[in-house]
């Protein structure tokens, strides 16, 4: 989802490669919108005001990123002040950890001063990400990668973590949701800020690619 549609309110967006559709929604009639930006690298992006989301029909199995298959989720995020403690950039999978496996795949929960901490949420194994510069009031490029044996986090092209984790087994209950946690309507679990160029690969990007 490049978010290159004309600026303004919209009902949905379409992935130009595979045709996945994302539907705009929110509490009390609110919806995110495509906005123009003076930043030349992000002339258009999608803006969430904390009560909004995009729910897609892109399920993990259809994308080839379910179970323990390698994958990369890459995105640009501009994190604004005033985040709720369970705000989510994106999520997909199943909220379960049957048999000691981890069935979700998400990034959520900003905290610690300049939002230097973020959680890699896999359910029942949810390590903290520490980014010394902080995510607040800046564009950051984030890659959340699974190699088949390791979970990796890159921020702005630098690898911060390379955790060994063979128990990843992403479920297929929930398709990709942007700006909220698990298709839930709780305002505390919605994101405030902007996203751009959201990508899912059915392989692990290399260090040079990330």
C-alpha positions in Angstrom: 0.0 0.0 0.0 2.0 3.1 -1.2 -0.7 5.6 -0.1 -0.2 7.6 -3.3 -3.9 8.2 -3.9 -5.1 11.8 -4.2 -5.1 13.7 -0.9 -8.4 13.8 1.0 -11.0 11.5 2.4 -11.5 8.1 0.8 -13.5 4.9 1.4 -10.8 2.4 0.5 -7.4 1.8 -1.0 -6.2 -0.9 -3.4 -2.8 -2.6 -3.4 -1.5 -2.0 -7.0 0.4 -5.3 -7.1 -1.9 -8.0 -5.8 -5.3 -6.1 -5.6 -5.7 -6.4 -1.9 -8.3 -3.9 -0.7 -8.1 -1.8 2.5 -11.3 -0.3 3.9 -11.2 3.0 5.9 -13.1 3.1 9.2 -13.1 4.5 12.7 -15.1 5.2 15.8 -17.9 7.8 15.7 -17.7 8.1 11.9 -14.1 9.0 11.8 -11.8 7.8 9.0 -8.1 8.2 8.2 -7.3 10.2 5.1 -4.5 10.6 2.6 -2.6 13.9 3.3 0.0 15.9 1.5 3.3 16.5 3.2 6.0 19.1 2.6 8.6 16.3 3.1 9.8 15.5 -0.4 10.4 11.8 0.5 6.7 11.5 1.7 4.7 13.8 -0.5 1.6 11.7 0.3 0.9 9.4 3.3 -2.1 8.2 5.3 -2.9 10.1 8.6 -4.6 8.5 11.6 -6.0 10.7 14.4 -6.2 7.9 17.0 -9.8 6.7 16.4 -9.3 5.3 12.9 -8.0 2.3 10.9 -7.7 0.5 7.6 -8.8 -3.1 7.6 -7.7 -5.1 4.6 -8.6 -8.5 3.0 -4.9 -9.5 2.9 -4.8 -12.7 5.0 -1.5 -14.2 6.0 -2.0 -17.5 4.2 -3.0 -15.7 0.9 0.2 -13.6 1.2 2.4 -16.6 2.0 3.4 -15.3 5.4 1.5 -17.6 7.7 2.9 -20.3 10.0 6.7 -20.2 10.3 7.3 -18.9 6.7 9.9 -16.2 6.2 8.5 -12.7 5.7 9.2 -9.0 6.0 6.9 -6.2 6.9 8.4 -2.8 5.9 6.9 0.6 6.5 7.5 4.3 7.1 6.0 5.7 10.3 5.7 9.2 11.7 4.7 8.9 15.3 3.0 11.9 16.8 2.8 12.9 20.5 -0.2 11.6 22.5 0.0 7.9 21.8 -2.2 5.6 23.9 -0.2 2.9 25.6 -1.5 0.1 23.3 -1.4 1.9 20.0 -0.6 -0.4 17.0 1.1 0.4 13.7 -0.2 -2.8 12.2 -1.3 -6.4 13.1 -2.3 -9.7 11.5 -2.6 -13.3 12.6 -4.3 -15.0 15.6 -4.3 -13.9 19.2 -3.1 -17.3 20.6 0.0 -19.2 21.7 -1.2 -22.8 21.6 1.5 -25.3 22.3 4.1 -22.7 23.1 3.9 -21.1 19.6 3.4 -17.5 18.8 0.5 -16.8 16.5 0.4 -13.0 16.0 2.6 -10.6 14.0 2.4 -6.9 14.9 4.2 -3.8 16.1 2.5 -1.8 18.9 2.8 0.2 22.1 5.1 3.3 22.1 6.5 4.5 25.4 9.5 5.8 27.3 10.2 9.5 26.9 10.7 10.3 23.2 8.9 7.0 22.3 12.2 5.1 22.4 10.4 1.8 23.0 8.1 -0.3 20.8 6.9 -3.8 21.2 7.2 -6.6 18.7 4.0 -8.4 19.4 3.8 -12.2 18.6 1.6 -13.2 21.6 3.2 -14.9 24.6 6.6 -13.7 23.2 6.6 -9.9 22.9 10.1 -8.4 23.1 10.8 -4.7 23.5 12.5 -2.7 20.8 14.7 0.1 22.1 15.6 2.8 19.6 17.8 5.4 21.2 16.9 8.3 18.9 13.2 7.8 19.6 10.3 7.4 17.1 8.5 10.6 18.1 8.1 13.5 15.6 10.2 11.9 12.8 9.9 9.6 9.9 11.4 6.2 10.7 11.7 3.2 8.4 11.0 0.0 10.2 11.4 -3.6 9.0 10.0 -6.5 11.1 11.5 -9.7 9.6 11.2 -13.4 10.2 13.9 -15.6 8.6 12.4 -18.9 9.6 14.6 -19.1 12.6 15.2 -15.5 13.8 13.1 -12.3 14.3 14.9 -9.2 13.2 14.2 -5.5 13.6 15.8 -2.8 11.4 15.2 0.9 11.9 16.5 3.3 9.3 18.5 0.5 7.7 20.3 -0.5 10.9 19.7 -3.9 12.5 18.8 -3.5 16.1 17.8 -7.0 17.0 18.3 -10.6 15.7 16.4 -12.8 18.2 16.5 -16.6 17.8 12.9 -17.8 17.7 11.7 -21.0 16.1 8.2 -20.9 17.7 6.8 -18.3 15.3 3.6 -19.8 13.8 1.5 -16.9 12.6 -2.2 -17.7 12.4 -4.8 -16.8 9.7 -7.7 -15.4 11.8 -7.1 -11.7 11.0 -6.0 -10.0 7.8 -3.7 -7.0 7.9 -5.0 -4.1 9.9 -3.3 -0.7 9.8 -3.5 1.8 12.6 -5.2 -0.5 15.1 -4.7 -3.6 17.2 -6.6 -6.8 16.1 -9.6 -5.2 14.5 -10.6 -3.8 17.9 -12.5 -0.5 18.2 -10.9 0.5 21.5 -9.4 4.0 21.1 -6.5 3.0 23.4 -5.3 0.6 20.7 -5.3 2.9 17.7 -2.4 4.9 16.3 -1.9 8.6 16.0 0.4 9.7 13.2 1.1 8.8 9.6 2.2 5.7 7.7 3.7 5.4 4.2 4.8 2.7 1.8 3.5 -0.3 3.7 4.9 -3.5 2.2 4.8 -7.2 2.9 7.3 -9.6 1.4 7.0 -13.3 1.5 10.7 -13.6 2.2 13.2 -12.1 4.6 14.9 -9.0 3.2 18.7 -9.0 3.3 20.6 -6.4 5.4 21.3 -4.3 2.3 17.6 -4.4 1.3 16.3 -3.5 4.7 
